[in-house]
Amino acid sequence: MVHRTRQDIGLNSFSLSGIPGPVRRAGEFCVRRLMKLGQNRILTIVILLAVVTSSCVTSSGSPLSFRLVFPATVDVGELWLVENVNCFTCGNGEKDLGRAMGVRDIKLPAARWFVSLRMPKDASHLLPYLKNPSLIKIGDLQLQGSDVRDDDLRHIAEIDLRSINLSKTKITGAGLKYLRPNRKWTFVDLTDCDALDPEHLTHFRGWRRSTIRLTSHKWGDDKYNEMEMKLLDRAKQIICEGQPEEVCGTQIR
């Protein structure tokens, strides 16, 4: 019987210390068994790579399968899966999941996908239903043109939103304090909010990796009108305090 040491099979260059407990223990057990059985170095490395890969999936902090619990007898809107759209993935996928009612078991196709809830125009009386703890997994909330008011936003304070569309609502901005930044990116649409007080935009000061849209998207040779320019300039002063966008960390559009 040939007894191999840790050095003989090249394990000195590997460390399992950063891997979560259960996965690390399983990996250490496999390594000990392989050492006792005298398996070759390549097989040992393959096992270690499998353990590390498993760790990456386990510790990503963004599980692809989860459960959302909506009221059983109240329809709070349309439920969709949406692929994150950015310059890296250029995603544009969507999948209709039907109505947001009852218990829904969700499986994301990949980590770049998220759940979108598209609420009706009379959303104000439905927002209290979103306080169920399971609904923190909703990534996008569409409230454009709805009757939502500032105080209604307190019901979504715990949701880890990637984006929220509040365009064409009557909010003043006082309720923006209930929003929090997402660690990946946060998009807030405040286009055509005629009652918006720019002073409430101070809530976004210090946010990183975010976009605050205050004006409609411009194409080609489209230009901002005078009122839009004043609003954008004021917002940049309030949010970025005169700093350039790349320093401020927030895009203001």
N, C-alpha and C positions, 0 to 999 in steps of 0.2 A: 504494500500500500504506500503510495506516494502522498505525503502530507504537504499541502501547499500553504504558504503563509499569505497574509494580506498583501505583502510586497510582491510575491511570486505572481499573483494574478492581476496586479496593477490596480489595486483599489486605493492606493494612497492618494491618488489625484481626484478621488470622488468624495463628496460630502453629502450626507442626507440630513444635515442639521436644519436646513431651511424648509424641509418638507413637513406638512401637517402630520400630527401624531400617528393616526391609524395607518396612513399610507407609508410613513417612515418605518414604522414597526414591521409592516409587511415586507418592505424592501430589505430591511436588515435581516429578517428571518430567511428570505430567499438567498441573500448573500452567504449567510452562515451555512445553509444547506449545500449550496454550490461548492463552498470551500471544503466541506467534509466529503462531498462526493467526488472531488477532484475534477470538476468540469473545466473546460478550457476557458481562457480569458474572454474570447469573443462572446460566448454565451452569457457570461457574467455581465459584460457591458450591455448586451441587449436587454437583460433583465433590468438593469439600472435605468436605462433609457426609458423603458416602459413605465417604471415607477415614477420617474420625473415627469413624463408626459401626463400620467394619471394625476399627479399633483397639480399640474398647471390647470387641468380641467376642473379639478375639485376646488381649487382655491381661487378661481377667477372672480368670485364675488358676484357673478351674473348668471345664475342657473337658468337653463333654457326651458325648464318645465316648472310650472307653478300653477296654483289655483286662485281664481278670482271669485269672490262671493258677492253677488249683486242681490237686491231684493227679489224674492221669488215671484211676486205678483205685480211688480212695478217695472215698466220698461224705461230705462234711463238713457237709451240711445243706441247707436250702432257701434258694434265692436269690430275692429279691424286689426290685422297684422300689417305693419308697415316697415319697409326696409329703409334704414338710415341713408339719407342722400347727402353725400359730400364729395369733395374732389378726389378722394382716395378710392372709394368703392363705387361711386357713380350709381348707387342703387336706386331703383325705382319700382320695386316690387310692392304689391298690395294684395291682401287676401281678406275677403269679407267673411267674418265669423258669425254674422247674424246679430240678433238683438242682445243687448246687455241685460240679461235677466237670469236669476238663479245662479247655480254653481257652474263655473266654466273652467275646465282644465285646459291650460294653455301650453303649447309646445312651440317654441320659437325655432325657425329653421336654422338660425345662426345667431351669434351674439350681437350682430349689427341690426337685428330686427327688434321691434318693440310693439307694444300694444297701444292702439289709438282708440280713444272713446270720442265719438262724435255725437254731441248732445243736441236736443231739439231747441227751438227758439224759446220755449218756456222752461229753460234749464234751471232757473233760480230755485224753484221748489224741489228740484231733484238733487241738487248738490249735497244736501245733508246725507244722502244715501252713500256718498263716496267716502264717508268716514270709517267704513269697515277696514280694519287693518290689512286685509289681504290686498286691497286696492292700491297700496303704495307701489305696486309693480306696474301700474299704468304709466306709459312713457309719454303719451301725447294726449292733450285735452283740447278738443275743438269746441269753442264757445262763441264763434263769430256771429254777430248779429243777434245774439240772444238777449234775454232780459236780465242777465246777471248784473249784480251791483257789487260794489267794493266789499261790503261786509260778507257777501256770499263766499268770497274766496277763503274765508277761514276754514271752510269745510275741506279744502284740498291742501291744507298746510303740510300734511305729512306725506303727501304723494311725491315720489322722486321723479318729477317730470323732466323730460328732455325738451319738451316744447309745449307751449300753450298759446292758443289763438284767441285773443280778446278783441280783435278788430271789430269795428262798428258796434261797440257796446257803449253804455253810458257811464262806465267807470270813470272816476276822477283820478285814480292812481293811488288813493289812500289804502286800497286793499292789496297793493303790490307787496306790502310788507309780509304777506303770508307766503310768498313764493321764495324758494331757495334754489341755489345753483346746483346743477347736476355736475358730477365730476368729469363727465365726458364733454358735453357741450349743452348749452341752454339757449333755446330760441323763444323769444317773447314777441308776439305780434300785437302791436297797439295801433295799427293803422286805422285812420278815420274814427278815432275815439274823440269826438268833439268836446267832451267835458273834461278831457285829461288836463291836469295841472302839472306842468313839467317839473315843478319843485318836488313832486313825489318820486321822481326818477332817482333821487339820492339813494333809494334802496339798492340800486344796482351798483353803487360805488364800491369798488374793490372786487367785484365779480371778475372771474377769469374764464376764458373760453366760452364766451356768450355773444349772442347777437340780439340787439333790441331794435325791432323794426317799427319806425314811427311814420314812414311814408310809403306809398305804393312803389312796387318795383319798377325801375326804369329800364327801358330797352333801347338799344341803339343810340339815337341822337336825342332821346327824351331828356328833358331838363327839369330840375326842381323849380317850382314857382317861388315867389318871394316869401310866402308864408311858410312853405316847407323848409326853405333855407334858414329862416329864423328859428324854427323849431329844432332843426338838427344842430345848429350852432349852440343854442341854449342847452340842449341835451348833452352835448359834448363837454360843455363847461361844467354842468352839474355832475355828470357821471365820471368823466375823465379828468376834470379839474385842469384842463388845458394841455394834458399830456397827449402825445401822439398815440394812435390806436394800438400800435405794436407794444407800447409800454403799458397802456391802460389795460389791455387784455379784453376789452369789450368792443364789439363792432356796433356802430350806431348807424342805422340806415333809414 
